[in-house]
Amino acid sequence: MLKSMCARTSSLTIAIALSAGLAGCGSAPVQVGQVSSTRIADYGQSDYSAKEDTDYILRPSDVINVTVFREPDLSVAGLPVGSDGVISLPLIGAIKAEGLTARGLSEKITQKLSVDVLRNPSVAVNVVQFGSHLVTVEGSVEKPGMYPFRPGTRLSGAISLASGPSRVAKLKEVAVFRQTSEGTFIAKFDYAAVRAGTMLDPVMQPNDRIVVGTSGLSQFWQDLLKTLPALALFTQI
């Protein structure tokens, strides 16, 4: 009888210990109040925005509708921005759309139509598909893969697209790789702190690559990440 009780007590102790261990790996106290969005200059965050851009900039693979009011023959629906950043419109020809806002492109089209085509044209441009916005989520997540996302999606939202981290994910070791005109940058985040609201939840950019738990990376990347503080420090590599 005593041996049976001891066995049950031992099993219960192990179960509690395991539960506590899992909880320690995957959770953190939620901070009540304003979520941290502080950018720390000493950690290279000065140029890293936590806010969604108010004016969306068109990129290749985005799809737009161009409406010229009272001119259906000049209007085009479902028009993709080419890999060269150019679109083609009736009577106008090729126009560079990449790098412009929807309003900026509509003004550019209006200006071109005003030259020997229409008198006082009225043009509207709407983005109907953010085809340029793809994020790769891999590592210790339930459903690794490449996912489309809407502008303004944050790290937490991107990981949710992959059905969240696995039960054994090392949440303190989340790497974000980002391609820029200056090269590839890497950042390290403590995802448990992000979920708790005590660390910046960064806005994702097109073609970001997220690795949850760095054990899936090569030894080179694992060694590099160990040298970075978990403070959203973007480092050029």
C-alpha positions as CSV (number, residue, x, y, z in Angstrom):
1,M,0.0,0.0,0.0
2,L,2.8,2.4,1.0
3,K,4.8,1.5,-2.1
4,S,1.7,2.1,-4.3
5,M,1.2,5.5,-2.7
6,C,4.9,6.4,-3.1
7,A,4.7,5.4,-6.8
8,R,1.6,7.6,-7.3
9,T,3.3,10.5,-5.5
10,S,6.4,10.1,-7.6
11,S,4.4,10.1,-10.8
12,L,2.5,13.1,-9.7
13,T,5.7,14.9,-8.8
14,I,7.2,14.1,-12.3
15,A,4.0,15.3,-14.0
16,I,4.0,18.6,-12.1
17,A,7.6,19.1,-12.9
18,L,7.1,18.4,-16.5
19,S,4.1,20.7,-16.6
20,A,6.1,23.5,-14.9
21,G,8.9,22.9,-17.3
22,L,6.7,23.2,-20.4
23,A,5.0,26.3,-18.9
24,G,8.4,27.9,-18.3
25,C,9.3,27.3,-21.9
26,G,6.2,28.6,-23.5
27,S,4.7,31.3,-21.3
28,A,5.5,34.5,-19.5
29,P,3.5,36.9,-17.4
30,V,1.4,39.2,-19.5
31,Q,2.2,42.9,-18.9
32,V,-1.0,44.8,-18.2
33,G,-1.0,48.2,-20.0
34,Q,0.7,49.5,-23.1
35,V,2.7,46.9,-25.0
36,S,6.4,47.6,-25.4
37,S,7.3,49.3,-28.7
38,T,10.5,50.9,-27.6
39,R,13.3,51.1,-30.1
40,I,16.7,51.0,-28.5
41,A,19.4,52.9,-30.5
42,D,22.2,51.0,-28.8
43,Y,20.8,47.8,-30.3
44,G,20.4,49.1,-33.8
45,Q,16.6,49.6,-33.7
46,S,16.5,53.3,-34.7
47,D,15.4,52.6,-38.3
48,Y,13.2,49.6,-37.4
49,S,9.6,50.7,-37.2
50,A,7.0,49.0,-35.0
51,K,4.2,50.8,-36.8
52,E,2.4,49.9,-40.0
53,D,3.1,52.2,-42.9
54,T,0.2,54.5,-43.5
55,D,0.9,54.7,-47.3
56,Y,1.4,51.4,-48.9
57,I,4.2,51.2,-51.5
58,L,3.5,49.1,-54.6
59,R,5.9,46.2,-55.3
60,P,6.2,43.6,-58.0
61,S,3.6,40.8,-57.9
62,D,1.0,43.1,-56.3
63,V,-2.3,43.2,-58.2
64,I,-4.3,46.4,-58.7
65,N,-7.5,47.8,-60.2
66,V,-7.2,50.9,-62.3
67,T,-10.6,52.7,-62.8
68,V,-10.9,55.6,-65.2
69,F,-14.4,57.0,-64.4
70,R,-16.8,57.0,-67.4
71,E,-14.1,55.3,-69.5
72,P,-14.6,51.5,-69.2
73,D,-12.3,50.8,-72.2
74,L,-9.5,52.5,-70.3
75,S,-10.1,50.8,-67.0
76,V,-8.3,47.5,-66.1
77,A,-9.1,45.1,-63.3
78,G,-6.7,42.5,-61.8
79,L,-3.6,44.2,-63.3
80,P,-0.4,42.7,-61.8
81,V,2.7,44.7,-61.2
82,G,5.4,43.0,-63.3
83,S,8.7,41.8,-62.0
84,D,10.3,44.9,-63.4
85,G,7.8,47.0,-61.4
86,V,6.0,48.1,-64.6
87,I,2.3,48.0,-65.6
88,S,0.8,48.5,-69.0
89,L,-2.4,50.5,-69.7
90,P,-4.5,51.1,-72.9
91,L,-3.4,54.3,-74.9
92,I,-0.7,55.0,-72.3
93,G,1.6,52.0,-72.5
94,A,4.2,51.1,-69.8
95,I,4.2,53.0,-66.5
96,K,6.6,52.4,-63.5
97,A,4.3,51.5,-60.6
98,E,6.9,50.1,-58.2
99,G,7.8,52.5,-55.4
100,L,4.6,54.5,-55.8
101,T,1.5,54.6,-53.5
102,A,-1.9,53.9,-55.0
103,R,-2.6,57.7,-54.9
104,G,0.8,58.5,-56.5
105,L,0.2,56.0,-59.3
106,S,-3.3,57.4,-59.9
107,E,-1.9,60.9,-60.2
108,K,0.7,59.7,-62.7
109,I,-1.9,58.0,-64.8
110,T,-4.1,61.1,-64.7
111,Q,-1.2,63.2,-65.9
112,K,-0.5,60.9,-68.8
113,L,-4.2,60.7,-69.8
114,S,-4.4,64.5,-69.7
115,V,-1.9,64.7,-72.6
116,D,-3.9,64.3,-75.8
117,V,-6.2,61.5,-74.5
118,L,-8.9,62.8,-72.1
119,R,-10.0,66.1,-70.8
120,N,-10.0,66.2,-66.9
121,P,-9.7,62.5,-66.4
122,S,-10.6,61.0,-63.0
123,V,-8.6,57.9,-62.0
124,A,-8.7,55.6,-59.0
125,V,-6.1,52.9,-58.2
126,N,-6.9,50.2,-55.6
127,V,-4.7,47.3,-54.4
128,V,-6.7,44.1,-54.5
129,Q,-3.9,41.6,-53.8
130,F,-0.7,42.0,-51.9
131,G,1.2,39.4,-54.0
132,S,4.6,40.7,-52.9
133,H,3.9,39.9,-49.3
134,L,5.2,36.4,-48.6
135,V,6.8,35.2,-45.4
136,T,8.6,31.9,-44.7
137,V,8.0,30.4,-41.3
138,E,10.1,27.3,-40.4
139,G,11.7,25.5,-37.5
140,S,9.6,24.5,-34.4
141,V,6.2,25.4,-35.7
142,E,3.2,23.2,-36.3
143,K,2.9,23.9,-40.1
144,P,6.2,25.3,-41.6
145,G,5.8,26.9,-45.0
146,M,5.5,30.1,-47.1
147,Y,2.5,32.2,-46.3
148,P,0.9,35.3,-47.9
149,F,0.2,38.1,-45.4
150,R,-1.4,41.5,-45.2
151,P,0.7,44.6,-44.7
152,G,1.1,45.4,-41.0
153,T,1.2,41.8,-39.9
154,R,3.6,41.3,-37.0
155,L,5.9,38.5,-35.9
156,S,3.2,37.0,-33.7
157,G,0.8,37.0,-36.6
158,A,3.3,35.4,-39.0
159,I,3.9,32.6,-36.5
160,S,0.2,32.2,-36.1
161,L,-0.1,31.6,-39.9
162,A,2.0,28.5,-39.3
163,S,-0.4,27.4,-36.6
164,G,1.9,28.6,-33.8
165,P,5.0,27.2,-32.2
166,S,5.3,23.5,-31.3
167,R,5.2,22.4,-27.7
168,V,9.0,21.9,-27.7
169,A,9.9,25.2,-29.4
170,K,12.6,27.3,-27.8
171,L,10.7,30.6,-27.7
172,K,13.7,32.6,-26.7
173,E,15.5,31.7,-29.9
174,V,13.4,33.1,-32.8
175,A,15.5,34.4,-35.7
176,V,14.3,36.8,-38.4
177,F,16.3,37.0,-41.7
178,R,15.6,40.1,-43.8
179,Q,16.9,40.9,-47.3
180,T,17.6,44.6,-48.0
181,S,19.5,46.5,-50.7
182,E,22.5,46.5,-48.4
183,G,22.5,42.8,-47.9
184,T,21.0,40.2,-45.5
185,F,20.2,41.2,-41.9
186,I,19.4,38.9,-39.0
187,A,17.5,39.7,-35.8
188,K,16.9,37.6,-32.7
189,F,13.7,37.8,-30.6
190,D,12.4,36.3,-27.4
191,Y,8.9,35.3,-28.6
192,A,7.7,34.6,-25.0
193,A,8.5,38.2,-24.2
194,V,6.8,39.3,-27.4
195,R,3.6,37.5,-26.4
196,A,3.8,38.9,-22.9
197,G,3.9,42.4,-24.3
198,T,7.4,43.1,-22.9
199,M,9.3,43.1,-26.2
200,L,8.6,44.7,-29.5
201,D,6.4,42.7,-31.8
202,P,7.9,43.8,-35.2
203,V,6.1,44.4,-38.4
204,M,7.0,41.9,-41.0
205,Q,8.3,42.9,-44.5
206,P,8.0,41.0,-47.8
207,N,10.2,37.9,-48.0
208,D,11.2,37.8,-44.4
209,R,12.3,34.4,-43.1
210,I,11.4,33.4,-39.6
211,V,13.0,30.4,-37.8
212,V,11.4,29.4,-34.5
213,G,13.9,27.6,-32.4
214,T,17.3,27.8,-34.0
215,S,18.1,24.1,-33.8
216,G,17.1,23.7,-37.4
217,L,19.8,26.2,-38.5
218,S,23.3,25.3,-39.5
219,Q,25.9,25.4,-36.7
220,F,27.2,28.7,-38.2
221,W,23.9,30.4,-37.7
222,Q,23.4,28.9,-34.2
223,D,26.8,30.2,-33.1
224,L,26.1,33.6,-34.6
225,L,22.7,33.9,-32.9
226,K,24.2,33.0,-29.5
227,T,26.3,36.2,-29.7
228,L,23.3,38.4,-30.2
229,P,21.2,39.7,-27.3
230,A,17.5,38.8,-27.5
231,L,16.6,42.5,-28.0
232,A,15.5,42.6,-31.6
233,L,19.0,43.6,-32.7
234,F,19.3,43.6,-36.5
235,T,22.9,42.8,-37.6
236,Q,24.2,42.8,-41.1
237,I,25.8,39.5,-42.2
